[in-house]
Amino acid sequence: MAKGITVTEHILTKQKERPEATGAFTALLSELTVAAKIIAQKVNKANLTEDLGFVGSESADEEHFQRLVDFANTTIINRVSHTGHLWCMASKKETDLIPIPPKYAKGDYILVFDPLGGITNIDVHITVGTVFSILKRADTGDMSPMTSVLQPGHKQVAAGYFIYGSSTMMVYTTGGGVHGFTLEPRIGEFLLSHENIRIPEKGKTYSINEGNYYFWDEKVQNIVEYFKTPDIKTDRPYTLRYTGSFVADFHRNLLKGGIHMYPADSKDPLKSHGKLMLMCEVSPLAFVCEQAGGTASTGFERVLDVQPQHLHQRVPVFIGSAADVRLAEEFIQGKR
């Protein structure tokens, strides 16, 4: 497929290749791209916009960051609610499910998203991003709506992310490869720039917050020490690349190879099972990673096979180049 076609043209072409497609993906993904364009404009002006609280502030505190997250969250909800294809939504920011307003028709799909991840980096101009996942409503009879939403990642029908940095990009998959589009600001369209992305089998970088080193299990510490130890035969040491923005670190490794690790730690009770949320952060990027030839694991289990127990469940994650993730699993499972 020729580079430079719009994301809408690409989605429509892929839809024609799947006779079972109904057009729902086209509508949902198209509206998500509109939301991303709006969010990108706000992100690009974040340090100049008084209504977000950055201008004149001595420091960009949590309240200021939260205003931008709120804006992104509301923008996505407003853009996709009217499509008629959604049954409900779930956001990292919201405690419960987000219903579709009664004035709009409902469909069979569920949108799960992180409106703006890595937000504490915004004041130092590090890439931030929006992550999304689309599931089909599960037929659970008279059971609670939440039961229909809590599905393992392998049941996703589409997933991807938008990154807002030196350029704005969309990367997505519907289960037939991974494709990247870059926003051309002069015409306001996402144009195909990275077709059929394949992550290298083995990388040269690892991404992890080494500030938590002494709060990790010894097996995790051993993984990091292995990557840092020089060895010509195994092409080590690896280089540390970590920004604190999951989307940014994942995107770099997707294109260049490497592994991102966020294990459980003992410092913070919220991170005792990992920091990143399964449904709105880890599963979508795991789906993208696998479709690009990579691997995503909790250390003991394929991420896409994990059955969510609640909406904001957190899990440890080792994601990226297949050979690097397999190596990490060997350490975690005591095979090394």
C-alpha positions as a Markdown table, in Angstrom:
| # | Residue | x | y | z |
|---|---|---|---|---|
| 1 | Met | 0.0 | 0.0 | 0.0 |
| 2 | Ala | 1.4 | 3.4 | -1.0 |
| 3 | Lys | 2.9 | 5.6 | 1.7 |
| 4 | Gly | 1.0 | 8.8 | 2.1 |
| 5 | Ile | -2.6 | 7.5 | 2.0 |
| 6 | Thr | -4.8 | 8.7 | 4.8 |
| 7 | Val | -5.6 | 6.6 | 7.8 |
| 8 | Thr | -9.3 | 6.6 | 6.8 |
| 9 | Glu | -8.4 | 5.3 | 3.3 |
| 10 | His | -6.2 | 2.6 | 4.9 |
| 11 | Ile | -9.0 | 1.5 | 7.3 |
| 12 | Leu | -11.5 | 1.4 | 4.5 |
| 13 | Thr | -9.2 | -0.7 | 2.4 |
| 14 | Lys | -8.6 | -3.2 | 5.2 |
| 15 | Gln | -12.3 | -3.3 | 5.8 |
| 16 | Lys | -12.9 | -4.5 | 2.2 |
| 17 | Glu | -10.4 | -7.4 | 2.9 |
| 18 | Arg | -12.6 | -8.6 | 5.7 |
| 19 | Pro | -16.1 | -9.6 | 4.5 |
| 20 | Glu | -17.4 | -9.8 | 8.1 |
| 21 | Ala | -16.5 | -6.2 | 8.7 |
| 22 | Thr | -19.5 | -3.9 | 9.4 |
| 23 | Gly | -17.9 | -0.5 | 9.2 |
| 24 | Ala | -17.9 | -0.1 | 13.0 |
| 25 | Phe | -14.1 | 0.0 | 13.1 |
| 26 | Thr | -14.1 | 2.7 | 10.4 |
| 27 | Ala | -16.4 | 4.9 | 12.3 |
| 28 | Leu | -14.8 | 4.4 | 15.7 |
| 29 | Leu | -11.2 | 4.7 | 14.5 |
| 30 | Ser | -12.1 | 7.8 | 12.4 |
| 31 | Glu | -13.6 | 9.5 | 15.4 |
| 32 | Leu | -10.6 | 8.5 | 17.6 |
| 33 | Thr | -8.3 | 10.2 | 15.0 |
| 34 | Val | -10.4 | 13.4 | 15.3 |
| 35 | Ala | -10.1 | 13.3 | 19.1 |
| 36 | Ala | -6.3 | 12.8 | 18.8 |
| 37 | Lys | -6.0 | 15.9 | 16.6 |
| 38 | Ile | -7.8 | 18.0 | 19.1 |
| 39 | Ile | -5.7 | 16.5 | 22.0 |
| 40 | Ala | -2.5 | 17.1 | 20.0 |
| 41 | Gln | -3.3 | 20.8 | 19.6 |
| 42 | Lys | -3.9 | 21.1 | 23.3 |
| 43 | Val | -0.8 | 19.2 | 24.3 |
| 44 | Asn | 1.3 | 21.3 | 21.9 |
| 45 | Lys | 0.1 | 24.4 | 23.7 |
| 46 | Ala | 0.1 | 23.0 | 27.2 |
| 47 | Asn | 2.9 | 25.2 | 28.5 |
| 48 | Leu | 1.2 | 28.3 | 27.0 |
| 49 | Thr | -2.4 | 27.7 | 27.9 |
| 50 | Glu | -3.7 | 29.5 | 30.9 |
| 51 | Asp | -6.8 | 27.4 | 31.3 |
| 52 | Leu | -4.6 | 24.4 | 32.0 |
| 53 | Gly | -2.8 | 26.2 | 34.7 |
| 54 | Phe | 0.7 | 26.1 | 33.3 |
| 55 | Val | 1.3 | 29.8 | 32.5 |
| 56 | Gly | 2.7 | 31.7 | 35.4 |
| 57 | Ser | 3.1 | 28.6 | 37.6 |
| 58 | Glu | 6.3 | 28.1 | 39.4 |
| 59 | Ser | 5.8 | 24.3 | 38.9 |
| 60 | Ala | 3.4 | 22.1 | 37.0 |
| 61 | Asp | 1.8 | 20.3 | 39.9 |
| 62 | Glu | -0.7 | 17.4 | 39.8 |
| 63 | Glu | -3.7 | 19.6 | 39.5 |
| 64 | His | -2.3 | 21.2 | 36.3 |
| 65 | Phe | -1.6 | 17.8 | 34.8 |
| 66 | Gln | -5.0 | 16.5 | 35.7 |
| 67 | Arg | -6.7 | 19.3 | 33.8 |
| 68 | Leu | -5.0 | 18.1 | 30.6 |
| 69 | Val | -6.0 | 14.5 | 31.3 |
| 70 | Asp | -9.6 | 15.7 | 32.0 |
| 71 | Phe | -9.6 | 17.5 | 28.7 |
| 72 | Ala | -8.3 | 14.4 | 26.8 |
| 73 | Asn | -10.8 | 12.1 | 28.6 |
| 74 | Thr | -13.8 | 14.4 | 27.8 |
| 75 | Thr | -12.7 | 14.9 | 24.2 |
| 76 | Ile | -12.5 | 11.1 | 23.5 |
| 77 | Ile | -15.9 | 10.5 | 25.2 |
| 78 | Asn | -17.6 | 13.2 | 23.3 |
| 79 | Arg | -16.1 | 12.2 | 19.9 |
| 80 | Val | -17.1 | 8.5 | 20.0 |
| 81 | Ser | -20.3 | 8.5 | 21.9 |
| 82 | His | -22.5 | 9.3 | 18.9 |
| 83 | Thr | -21.2 | 6.7 | 16.5 |
| 84 | Gly | -23.9 | 4.2 | 17.3 |
| 85 | His | -21.4 | 1.4 | 17.5 |
| 86 | Leu | -20.5 | 1.5 | 21.2 |
| 87 | Trp | -22.1 | -0.4 | 24.0 |
| 88 | Cys | -20.1 | 1.4 | 26.7 |
| 89 | Met | -16.6 | 2.8 | 27.4 |
| 90 | Ala | -14.0 | 2.5 | 30.2 |
| 91 | Ser | -11.2 | 4.9 | 31.0 |
| 92 | Lys | -8.2 | 4.8 | 33.2 |
| 93 | Lys | -9.5 | 8.0 | 34.7 |
| 94 | Glu | -13.0 | 6.8 | 35.5 |
| 95 | Thr | -13.8 | 4.5 | 38.4 |
| 96 | Asp | -16.7 | 2.8 | 36.7 |
| 97 | Leu | -17.9 | 2.1 | 33.2 |
| 98 | Ile | -18.9 | 5.1 | 31.1 |
| 99 | Pro | -22.4 | 4.7 | 29.6 |
| 100 | Ile | -23.5 | 5.8 | 26.2 |
| 101 | Pro | -25.9 | 8.8 | 26.6 |
| 102 | Pro | -29.6 | 7.7 | 26.0 |
| 103 | Lys | -30.0 | 10.1 | 23.1 |
| 104 | Tyr | -27.5 | 8.0 | 21.1 |
| 105 | Ala | -27.9 | 4.6 | 19.6 |
| 106 | Lys | -25.9 | 1.7 | 21.1 |
| 107 | Gly | -23.9 | -1.0 | 19.4 |
| 108 | Asp | -21.9 | -4.1 | 20.3 |
| 109 | Tyr | -18.4 | -2.6 | 20.9 |
| 110 | Ile | -16.5 | -1.5 | 24.0 |
| 111 | Leu | -13.8 | 1.2 | 24.0 |
| 112 | Val | -11.2 | 1.0 | 26.8 |
| 113 | Phe | -8.6 | 3.8 | 26.9 |
| 114 | Asp | -6.0 | 5.7 | 28.8 |
| 115 | Pro | -6.7 | 9.3 | 27.8 |
| 116 | Leu | -3.2 | 10.6 | 28.3 |
| 117 | Gly | -0.3 | 8.6 | 29.7 |
| 118 | Gly | 3.1 | 9.9 | 30.8 |
| 119 | Ile | 1.5 | 13.2 | 31.6 |
| 120 | Thr | 4.0 | 14.2 | 34.3 |
| 121 | Asn | 6.5 | 14.6 | 31.5 |
| 122 | Ile | 4.5 | 17.2 | 29.7 |
| 123 | Asp | 6.3 | 20.2 | 31.1 |
| 124 | Val | 9.7 | 18.9 | 30.0 |
| 125 | His | 8.5 | 18.1 | 26.5 |
| 126 | Ile | 8.8 | 14.3 | 26.7 |
| 127 | Thr | 6.4 | 12.3 | 24.5 |
| 128 | Val | 3.0 | 11.5 | 26.0 |
| 129 | Gly | 0.3 | 9.3 | 24.5 |
| 130 | Thr | -3.3 | 8.0 | 24.3 |
| 131 | Val | -3.8 | 4.2 | 24.3 |
| 132 | Phe | -7.0 | 2.5 | 23.1 |
| 133 | Ser | -8.5 | -0.9 | 22.9 |
| 134 | Ile | -11.7 | -2.1 | 21.2 |
| 135 | Leu | -13.5 | -5.2 | 22.4 |
| 136 | Lys | -16.8 | -6.8 | 21.2 |
| 137 | Arg | -19.4 | -7.1 | 23.9 |
| 138 | Ala | -19.4 | -10.5 | 25.4 |
| 139 | Asp | -22.8 | -12.3 | 25.6 |
| 140 | Thr | -23.1 | -12.9 | 29.4 |
| 141 | Gly | -26.9 | -13.1 | 29.6 |
| 142 | Asp | -28.2 | -11.5 | 32.7 |
| 143 | Met | -24.8 | -11.0 | 34.3 |
| 144 | Ser | -23.5 | -7.5 | 35.2 |
| 145 | Pro | -22.3 | -5.2 | 32.4 |
| 146 | Met | -18.8 | -5.3 | 33.9 |
| 147 | Thr | -18.7 | -9.0 | 33.2 |
| 148 | Ser | -19.0 | -8.3 | 29.5 |
| 149 | Val | -16.1 | -5.8 | 29.7 |
| 150 | Leu | -13.6 | -7.9 | 31.7 |
| 151 | Gln | -12.2 | -9.9 | 28.8 |
| 152 | Pro | -8.7 | -11.2 | 28.2 |
| 153 | Gly | -6.6 | -9.2 | 25.7 |
| 154 | His | -6.6 | -11.9 | 23.0 |
| 155 | Lys | -10.3 | -11.0 | 22.5 |
| 156 | Gln | -9.4 | -7.4 | 21.4 |
| 157 | Val | -10.6 | -6.6 | 17.8 |
| 158 | Ala | -8.5 | -3.5 | 17.5 |
| 159 | Ala | -5.9 | -1.6 | 19.6 |
| 160 | Gly | -3.4 | 1.1 | 19.2 |
| 161 | Tyr | -2.1 | 4.4 | 20.5 |
| 162 | Phe | -1.5 | 8.0 | 19.6 |
| 163 | Ile | 1.8 | 9.7 | 20.5 |
| 164 | Tyr | 2.2 | 13.4 | 20.9 |
| 165 | Gly | 5.9 | 14.4 | 20.6 |
| 166 | Ser | 8.1 | 15.9 | 17.9 |
| 167 | Ser | 5.3 | 14.7 | 15.6 |
| 168 | Thr | 1.9 | 13.2 | 16.3 |
| 169 | Met | 1.5 | 9.6 | 15.3 |
| 170 | Met | -1.1 | 6.9 | 15.3 |
| 171 | Val | -0.2 | 3.2 | 15.5 |
| 172 | Tyr | -2.9 | 0.6 | 15.3 |
| 173 | Thr | -3.8 | -3.0 | 14.5 |
| 174 | Thr | -7.0 | -4.8 | 13.8 |
| 175 | Gly | -5.3 | -8.2 | 13.9 |
| 176 | Gly | -3.7 | -8.1 | 10.5 |
| 177 | Gly | -0.4 | -6.3 | 11.1 |
| 178 | Val | 0.7 | -3.0 | 12.6 |
| 179 | His | 0.6 | 0.2 | 10.8 |
| 180 | Gly | 1.8 | 3.7 | 11.7 |
| 181 | Phe | 0.5 | 7.1 | 10.5 |
| 182 | Thr | 2.0 | 10.5 | 11.0 |
| 183 | Leu | -0.1 | 13.7 | 11.3 |
| 184 | Glu | 0.6 | 16.1 | 8.5 |
| 185 | Pro | -0.3 | 19.4 | 10.2 |
| 186 | Arg | -0.6 | 21.4 | 7.0 |
| 187 | Ile | -3.6 | 19.3 | 5.8 |
| 188 | Gly | -4.7 | 17.9 | 9.2 |
| 189 | Glu | -4.6 | 14.3 | 8.1 |
| 190 | Phe | -2.8 | 11.2 | 9.4 |
| 191 | Leu | -0.8 | 9.8 | 6.5 |
| 192 | Leu | 0.7 | 6.3 | 6.3 |
| 193 | Ser | 4.4 | 6.5 | 7.2 |
| 194 | His | 5.2 | 3.1 | 8.7 |
| 195 | Glu | 3.5 | 0.1 | 7.0 |
| 196 | Asn | 3.6 | -3.4 | 8.4 |
| 197 | Ile | 5.8 | -2.5 | 11.4 |
| 198 | Arg | 8.0 | -5.5 | 12.6 |
| 199 | Ile | 9.8 | -5.3 | 15.9 |
| 200 | Pro | 13.4 | -6.7 | 15.7 |
| 201 | Glu | 13.7 | -10.2 | 17.2 |
| 202 | Lys | 16.4 | -8.9 | 19.6 |
| 203 | Gly | 17.2 | -5.4 | 20.7 |
| 204 | Lys | 20.0 | -3.5 | 22.3 |
| 205 | Thr | 18.1 | -1.4 | 24.8 |
| 206 | Tyr | 16.2 | -2.0 | 28.0 |
| 207 | Ser | 13.7 | 0.3 | 29.6 |
| 208 | Ile | 13.1 | 0.2 | 33.3 |
| 209 | Asn | 13.0 | 2.6 | 36.3 |
| 210 | Glu | 16.2 | 1.7 | 38.0 |
| 211 | Gly | 15.3 | 4.1 | 40.9 |
| 212 | Asn | 13.2 | 1.2 | 42.2 |
| 213 | Tyr | 16.1 | -1.3 | 42.0 |
| 214 | Tyr | 16.2 | -2.1 | 45.7 |
| 215 | Phe | 12.4 | -2.7 | 45.9 |
| 216 | Trp | 12.4 | -5.4 | 43.2 |
| 217 | Asp | 12.5 | -9.1 | 43.6 |
| 218 | Glu | 16.1 | -10.5 | 43.3 |
| 219 | Lys | 15.2 | -12.2 | 40.0 |
| 220 | Val | 14.3 | -8.9 | 38.5 |
| 221 | Gln | 17.5 | -7.4 | 39.8 |
| 222 | Asn | 19.4 | -10.2 | 38.1 |
| 223 | Ile | 17.7 | -9.5 | 34.7 |
| 224 | Val | 18.9 | -5.9 | 34.9 |
| 225 | Glu | 22.5 | -6.9 | 35.9 |
| 226 | Tyr | 22.5 | -9.4 | 33.0 |
| 227 | Phe | 21.6 | -6.6 | 30.5 |
| 228 | Lys | 24.3 | -4.3 | 31.9 |
| 229 | Thr | 27.1 | -6.8 | 32.0 |
| 230 | Pro | 29.5 | -6.7 | 29.0 |
| 231 | Asp | 29.7 | -9.9 | 26.9 |
| 232 | Ile | 30.8 | -9.8 | 23.3 |
| 233 | Lys | 29.3 | -13.2 | 22.5 |
| 234 | Thr | 25.8 | -12.1 | 23.5 |
| 235 | Asp | 26.2 | -8.5 | 22.3 |
| 236 | Arg | 26.0 | -6.9 | 25.7 |
| 237 | Pro | 25.8 | -4.5 | 27.5 |
| 238 | Tyr | 22.4 | -3.2 | 26.5 |
| 239 | Thr | 21.8 | 0.5 | 26.7 |
| 240 | Leu | 19.3 | 1.9 | 29.2 |
| 241 | Arg | 16.5 | 4.1 | 27.6 |
| 242 | Tyr | 13.8 | 5.1 | 30.0 |
| 243 | Thr | 11.6 | 8.2 | 30.0 |
| 244 | Gly | 8.8 | 7.3 | 32.4 |
| 245 | Ser | 6.3 | 7.4 | 29.6 |
| 246 | Phe | 5.1 | 3.9 | 28.8 |
| 247 | Val | 3.9 | 4.8 | 25.3 |
| 248 | Ala | 7.2 | 6.6 | 24.4 |
| 249 | Asp | 9.4 | 3.8 | 25.6 |
| 250 | Phe | 7.2 | 1.1 | 23.9 |
| 251 | His | 7.1 | 3.0 | 20.6 |
| 252 | Arg | 10.9 | 3.3 | 20.5 |
| 253 | Asn | 11.4 | -0.4 | 21.2 |
| 254 | Leu | 8.7 | -1.3 | 18.6 |
| 255 | Leu | 10.6 | 0.4 | 15.9 |
| 256 | Lys | 14.2 | -0.3 | 17.0 |
| 257 | Gly | 14.0 | -3.4 | 19.3 |
| 258 | Gly | 14.4 | -3.8 | 23.0 |
| 259 | Ile | 12.4 | -4.6 | 26.1 |
| 260 | His | 10.3 | -2.5 | 28.5 |
| 261 | Met | 10.0 | -3.8 | 32.0 |
| 262 | Tyr | 7.7 | -2.6 | 34.8 |
| 263 | Pro | 7.8 | -5.3 | 37.5 |
| 264 | Ala | 6.1 | -5.3 | 40.9 |
| 265 | Asp | 7.9 | -3.6 | 43.7 |
| 266 | Ser | 7.7 | -3.5 | 47.5 |
| 267 | Lys | 8.0 | 0.2 | 47.9 |
| 268 | Asp | 4.4 | 1.2 | 47.1 |
| 269 | Pro | 1.3 | -1.0 | 47.9 |
| 270 | Leu | -0.2 | 0.2 | 44.6 |
| 271 | Lys | 2.7 | -1.3 | 42.7 |
| 272 | Ser | 2.8 | -4.6 | 44.6 |
| 273 | His | 1.2 | -6.3 | 41.5 |
| 274 | Gly | 2.8 | -3.9 | 39.1 |
| 275 | Lys | 2.1 | -0.3 | 38.2 |
| 276 | Leu | 0.6 | -0.4 | 34.8 |
| 277 | Met | -3.1 | -1.2 | 34.3 |
| 278 | Leu | -3.9 | -4.3 | 32.4 |
| 279 | Met | -7.0 | -3.3 | 30.3 |
| 280 | Cys | -6.3 | 0.3 | 29.4 |
| 281 | Glu | -2.5 | 0.2 | 29.1 |
| 282 | Val | -0.8 | -3.2 | 29.0 |
| 283 | Ser | -3.2 | -5.3 | 26.9 |
| 284 | Pro | -3.6 | -2.8 | 24.0 |
| 285 | Leu | 0.2 | -2.5 | 23.6 |
| 286 | Ala | 0.6 | -6.2 | 24.1 |
| 287 | Phe | -1.8 | -6.8 | 21.2 |
| 288 | Val | 0.2 | -4.3 | 19.0 |
| 289 | Cys | 3.4 | -5.9 | 20.1 |
| 290 | Glu | 2.4 | -9.4 | 19.2 |
| 291 | Gln | 1.0 | -8.3 | 15.9 |
| 292 | Ala | 4.4 | -6.8 | 15.1 |
| 293 | Gly | 6.2 | -10.1 | 16.0 |
| 294 | Gly | 7.1 | -9.2 | 19.6 |
| 295 | Thr | 6.1 | -10.7 | 22.9 |
| 296 | Ala | 4.4 | -9.4 | 26.1 |
| 297 | Ser | 4.5 | -11.3 | 29.4 |
| 298 | Thr | 3.8 | -10.9 | 33.1 |
| 299 | Gly | 6.9 | -13.0 | 33.7 |
| 300 | Phe | 4.8 | -16.2 | 34.0 |
| 301 | Glu | 2.0 | -15.7 | 31.6 |
| 302 | Arg | 1.2 | -14.2 | 28.2 |
| 303 | Val | -0.3 | -10.8 | 28.9 |
| 304 | Leu | -3.1 | -11.4 | 26.3 |
| 305 | Asp | -4.2 | -14.6 | 28.2 |
| 306 | Val | -4.6 | -12.8 | 31.6 |
| 307 | Gln | -8.3 | -12.8 | 32.7 |
| 308 | Pro | -9.0 | -9.4 | 34.2 |
| 309 | Gln | -10.5 | -9.5 | 37.7 |
| 310 | His | -11.5 | -5.8 | 37.9 |
| 311 | Leu | -11.4 | -2.8 | 35.6 |
| 312 | His | -8.2 | -1.2 | 37.0 |
| 313 | Gln | -6.2 | -4.4 | 37.7 |
| 314 | Arg | -2.5 | -3.8 | 37.6 |
| 315 | Val | 0.1 | -6.3 | 36.3 |
| 316 | Pro | 3.8 | -6.6 | 36.0 |
| 317 | Val | 4.9 | -6.4 | 32.3 |
| 318 | Phe | 7.9 | -7.4 | 30.2 |
| 319 | Ile | 7.2 | -6.3 | 26.6 |
| 320 | Gly | 9.2 | -5.9 | 23.4 |
| 321 | Ser | 11.5 | -8.0 | 21.3 |
| 322 | Ala | 10.6 | -11.7 | 21.5 |
| 323 | Ala | 14.1 | -12.9 | 22.4 |
| 324 | Asp | 14.6 | -10.3 | 25.1 |
| 325 | Val | 11.2 | -11.1 | 26.7 |
| 326 | Arg | 11.9 | -14.8 | 26.6 |
| 327 | Leu | 15.2 | -14.1 | 28.4 |
| 328 | Ala | 13.4 | -12.1 | 31.1 |
| 329 | Glu | 10.9 | -14.9 | 31.6 |
| 330 | Glu | 13.8 | -17.4 | 32.2 |
| 331 | Phe | 15.1 | -15.2 | 35.0 |
| 332 | Ile | 11.7 | -14.6 | 36.5 |
| 333 | Gln | 10.8 | -18.4 | 36.4 |
| 334 | Gly | 14.2 | -19.3 | 38.0 |
| 335 | Lys | 15.5 | -21.0 | 34.8 |
| 336 | Arg | 18.7 | -18.9 | 34.9 |
